[in-house]
């Protein structure tokens, strides 16, 4: 089950997992895009099939209902939690409502997804949970106050789960993308340009100056880390925050 699978890192992760023979269920809000992504997923194994589930993770009742219906037909061995980042802004000026909304959309939605798929993983004594969050877990990112705070909460939730679920053969890990060519990067460039009254090209150059690799990542490069952590080969890797950020 790959969340936020309609574009960017979520979509790339779905493709990468499908290339390894996994049956994919895509989760996002836009049915037309989901249908397009599903039809584009590779099938490399006999009987391999892909499906999608349309749901808004900020609507708990809808999410629970859709999960209950989906789990009547499918068992989930791998959960990829991936939700779009919140708008930028300083931590000290954000409203309580902004913090609460993002907390619900990220951590609480992750908890609902976890609790839905966990019984099968425990029964099987095998499971993989990979959360795609942010390098702000290691170092807060300027002008992303709410995001920095909630991403850190998700990292603490994940580390706690890794200890609780390890005895069941279930691993819980986080992938921390660096600057990656996605719609989210475009949003950050635009917000910083407006906040500083500088051209987006100048903002982009300043960002790249902090990256030893000297370039932005492609979504497929982040997905490669997700696919590995979801694999049988990663069974002894548990409770980590893995930056994929070009050395930044």
Secondary structure, 3 states (H helix, E strand, C coil): CEECCCCHHHHHHHHHHHHCCCCCEEEECCHHHHHHHHHHCCCCCCCCCCEEEECCCCCHHHHHHHHHHHCCCCCCCEEEEECCCCCCECCCCCCHHHHHHHHHHHHHHHHHHHHHHHHHHHHHCCEEEEEECCHHHCCCCCCEHHHHHHHHHHHHHHHHHHHHHHHHCEEEEEEEECCECCHHHHHHHHHHHHHHCCCHHHHHHHHHCCCCCCCCECHHHHHHHHHHHCCHHHCCCCCCEEEECCCC
